[in-house]
Structures are given as structure tokens and as C-alpha cells.
Amino acid sequence: MKSGPFINLTTQTVSHHQIKSMDEQKVSEANVLIIYGFGKDENMPSGSGFCQKVETFARATKIPYELRATLPDRAPKGKLPYITFGDETVADSHFILKYVVQKRISRDLDASLTPSQKADSRAFQSYIEEHLYSCICYERWMVDANYQVVVRESFSAAPSVLRPLLGWYFWRKVRSGLWAQGVGRHSTEEVYGLLEDAVTHLAARLEVQFDITADKSRHIYFHGGESPTQIDVILYAFLANAIATDSNPYFNKLMLAQPALVTFTRQMTTLLFPEYTKVLEKLDAGTLAKD
Ligand SMILES: N[C@@H](CCC(=O)N[C@@H](CS)C(=O)NCC(=O)O)C(=O)O
């Protein structure tokens, strides 16, 4: 069943780690990361880049996890995601990843990075999460034509009479968040310019690892290794989140014009989320349309 990503609380679990019965669920819960996020379709990235980030990390490190749908006002910090592990609760994707590594619930994807590579990762993390994603949210919620799309996509599980109300409620929250953050004070043209810069910078950074004229199938992770590090998880989460929706068409067009970003996203999807067929189709269709 197709469901809107935000409010579908009935989507019980989407689990990498299949749970068979309620008894088994209780027993296994102690060792399973429970990720609380917005409801999501199993075959689509989360409508929240931050929720997708935590799930991507769980997949990349192969830790058992379970997704549970909830709403931000039920979260410890009023935002999603948060996790529970046994009787511990951790809010905020950044602290969640730190927690699972420090508690040795997962391995550390950055264990072999140098201090300078770690600094580079942290700077790009902020660029992606605090700047790029704000610009993407602006495109979704502040551009009238896209607002209709984001409401339709996000709240399709809600009764149709409720959808405008839900849309308005979230629009007000997003608008005040973007205003406080700063991006909300810019014109659409200015935000589009910021998106162009960010996409160009990310592609340039990945291209360092990627000779486009050479073997296009070879790995192009951020630090050039043979497997993803934490910054690859983060970059992927936000790119997959964006490409899956039609509510940020300007960003998607920019992204599809960058072979390094397309190859990276395709490679990560195939490796970690092969069930995201719509993401793969959109990447392929975008690439073909350009040829
Ligand atoms: N710094 C947080 C950001 C999380 C965040 O912004 N979540 C958004 C969804 S993408 C949210 O829950 N917003 C609800 C609200 O602000 O009311 C993290 O890394 O987890």
C-alpha cells in the first residue's frame, strides 16, 4: 500500500532484521536498534534526510534495526529521528551515530580515516545537513508549485479533507525553521543559486575520486576507499531523499547533470537499498534524458 511518509503511524515496522512474532520481538528488542522516524514506504527513502541517514548507517554497518513510525512532538527533542536501544534513548542523528559507535553496537566506518580526513568529513556533513538540506526544504515548501507536490506526496495516507490542514501545519513549522536558520530570508533565485553552488561543490569533491573518462563503474566513495565511510552515508541519505521526490525539481535537475553524484547514488542504492527501485529508475531516466 502506498502511504504518505509523514503521518502513517500504522506502518508498524520496516525491518532489515525480520521479526517473526511478538514474543521474539520482545526478546530481540534488547539488541535491536529501534529507529523512530516518520512513516515511510518500504521501497522508498524516508521523507526526512535525517531519518534516512540513521537507517543508511544501520544498513552500512549491518546492525539489526527496526523502523517505527511516530511524529516529532513525541520525540525527546521535538524532532525526528530518535532511537532506543534496550532502555536507552538517544535523540538527533548526529548523537545517534556517535552513540552506536561509542557503545560498540556498530563498527566505526571512519576508523581508518586520518584526522584531516575526519575534519573534511565533518565540514561536509555541516554543509550537507545545515545548508544544502535547508535549501532543498526551501524549494519543497516555499515554492508554491512544489508545495502542492510535497503535500500530496507526504500526506497521501491521510483523508483528503485533512491534507490541506496538515500541509498548512507543517508549512508553518518549516517556514519558521527556515527563517530562524537564515535560508528562509532569501529569494527563490538566491536559494537556487545556493543549490547550484552546493551541487557543483559536492560533485567536484567526489570527482577527485572519479575519473569520468575511465571506468565509470568503479567505486567513488568520498575518501577514495573501497567501502563507504560516515560521510558517504550522510551524502547518500540526503541525495536519495531528494531524488526520490518530485517536490524539489530544481535540485534534481542539477543533481542529474552531475555524473559523479549519479554514479555515487546509484552505487550506494545498489549496495544498501536495492529495493529503492524508484530511485534507480529516476537516476537512469535522468541520465538517459541528458544523452
Ligand atoms: N539535528 C537533527 C535534525 C532533525 C530534523 O531536523 N528533523 C526534522 C525532519 S527532517 C523534524 O523532525 N522536524 C520537525 C519539527 O521541526 O517540528 C538531527 O540530526 O537529527
The ligand as a MOL file (V3000), in Angstrom:
LIG
                    3D

  0  0  0     0  0            999 V3000
M  V30 BEGIN CTAB
M  V30 COUNTS 20 19 0 0 0
M  V30 BEGIN ATOM
M  V30 1 N 19.8100 17.8230 14.0020 0
M  V30 2 C 18.7000 16.9160 13.8690 0
M  V30 3 C 17.7380 17.4410 12.8120 0
M  V30 4 C 16.4740 16.5990 12.6960 0
M  V30 5 C 15.3760 17.3230 11.9570 0
M  V30 6 O 15.5060 18.4800 11.5560 0
M  V30 7 N 14.2600 16.6220 11.7800 0
M  V30 8 C 13.1140 17.2060 11.1470 0
M  V30 9 C 12.6350 16.3420 9.9980 0
M  V30 10 S 13.7820 16.3130 8.6570 0
M  V30 11 C 11.9710 17.2790 12.1370 0
M  V30 12 O 11.7270 16.3530 12.8700 0
M  V30 13 N 11.2530 18.3880 12.1350 0
M  V30 14 C 10.0920 18.5390 12.9340 0
M  V30 15 C 9.9850 19.8800 13.5650 0
M  V30 16 O 10.9270 20.6940 13.4700 0
M  V30 17 O 8.9430 20.1160 14.1770 0
M  V30 18 C 19.2190 15.5190 13.5290 0
M  V30 19 O 20.3580 15.4080 13.0330 0
M  V30 20 O 18.5340 14.5280 13.8150 0
M  V30 END ATOM
M  V30 BEGIN BOND
M  V30 1 1 1 2
M  V30 2 1 2 3
M  V30 3 1 2 18
M  V30 4 1 3 4
M  V30 5 1 4 5
M  V30 6 2 5 6
M  V30 7 1 5 7
M  V30 8 1 7 8
M  V30 9 1 8 9
M  V30 10 1 8 11
M  V30 11 1 9 10
M  V30 12 2 11 12
M  V30 13 1 11 13
M  V30 14 1 13 14
M  V30 15 1 14 15
M  V30 16 2 15 16
M  V30 17 1 15 17
M  V30 18 2 18 19
M  V30 19 1 18 20
M  V30 END BOND
M  V30 END CTAB
M  END
